[in-house]
Amino acid sequence: MKPRFFKLPVLMLVISALIVVACSPLPPRRAMPRPTPTEQLIDAEQIAGEVMAYLMEVVLGRAGNPAGRSAWATRGLNLPLDFDLVSKRMFGPVPLRAELMVLDTNILGLSEVLLMAIRLFLVHKLNRGDEVGLAAMIRCKGLFAPGSRDAQKAELAAMNLTDTEFRFLKEVFQSEPAFLRYMEHPFLVSTLRRIGVAEQDAFTLSADQSANYRRWACPSRRPLQPSPVTIAILPSMNSMFDASPGPARGVIPSREYQTVQDHLKNAILERLVRKHLDSGRTDRTKRHPVFFTPERPMVIHPGNAGRVIEDVCPKADFTVIILGKNVYRALHIDPENDIYPHEKRIYLDVDDIRYQQIGDEIETIVNAIMPVLTAAASDPVF
């Protein structure tokens, strides 16, 4: 059966992805003197790591609902680094789970022992102002594998870990060996460096440079029939993608997602036609927008939307970000700062598009691009 990625509600999608990839055969390793951060991860795993990087910001109180950030930043500080304790708390009644995490029905996917254990370690580090030597951890990652020896004093010093922290992380990684490979994911490494829990060195700075979506950028060449307006439609934390056939092991939009995307494009075009007819113009066909629609989900939220759009389609006149079902509930989208008219973008829930509940949003998009179309009406190029 063809695997589906992230087919769970809200931000639980990353957990589903990790389960899928942990059960998949790993590609063969190549001997390299200095491996780049994600050369061993297939596309589905890379996407899972990108989502997890955002989740880490949420559970450390750096993103998500502002009302819960202070609680996330301190929850569990009174607990020791004990993996058995974490497991018992997470599988126990609600009051025990609340000692480790902020109970939020919008991010149910965070109620995983693995993620909460890593969060507990990071919260302790942040509270003490300690930074982890990630580059040293990568060099010593064999020490975290099952059956490996304990770390020596010099190795602990290089990783900036106490013996207790090392043993705790070793138990965490041994509970899910596949997770070890995410230690080199550029988005995760970059996030940990940015929030102050990873040492700033050549390794983490290199991850910063790699943590982008430029590979999926809008083509620079002009279309055969140029248009004055480009609308980017970007999927964010969206579960509606399938495994691609063949050895590449990538992802492709599902038929369901393509249908939703077509609904959105058609709604925009139909509203433009009505707008042109209402204005008495007859040359409307010359002024239709072109759409940029990358075929891979990304992780786009108000905290990084500007950077991502600059990476993938900097010349877009407007951007529509299609969020997975109910993902918007786990984001903090400030209407006074994060969307049109303050920014040339809006966020749409995939179900709102599917069930045609986006009339106001379509009007917003059309009103945003109409000035450009009107200005181009007298331009002979268009």
BELVENWO-V524165 format. One record per pair of residues at least 24 apart in sequence whose C-alpha atoms are under 6 Angstrom apart, sorted by the first residue. I is the first residue (numbers start at 1). J is the second residue. Records with the same first field share a line. If there is no record, write none. Layout:
I: J ; J
//
This chain:
4: 242
6: 239
7: 239
10: 326 ; 327
11: 107 ; 109
12: 109
14: 48
17: 48
22: 178
37: 184 ; 185 ; 186
38: 185
43: 250
50: 187
53: 187 ; 188
64: 331 ; 332
65: 332
75: 100
76: 100
87: 113
106: 329 ; 330
131: 197 ; 198 ; 199
132: 159 ; 160 ; 198 ; 199
133: 159 ; 160 ; 199
144: 170
146: 174
186: 210 ; 211
187: 211
213: 311
214: 311 ; 312
217: 312 ; 313
218: 312 ; 313
227: 289
229: 289 ; 317
230: 289 ; 290 ; 291 ; 316 ; 317
231: 291 ; 316 ; 317 ; 318 ; 319
232: 291 ; 292 ; 319
233: 293 ; 319 ; 320 ; 321
234: 321
235: 297 ; 321 ; 322
236: 297 ; 298 ; 299 ; 300 ; 322 ; 323
237: 299 ; 324
238: 323 ; 324
252: 295
253: 295
260: 354
268: 362
318: 344 ; 345
319: 345
320: 345 ; 346
321: 347
322: 348 ; 349 ; 350
323: 348 ; 349 ; 350
324: 350
325: 349 ; 350
//
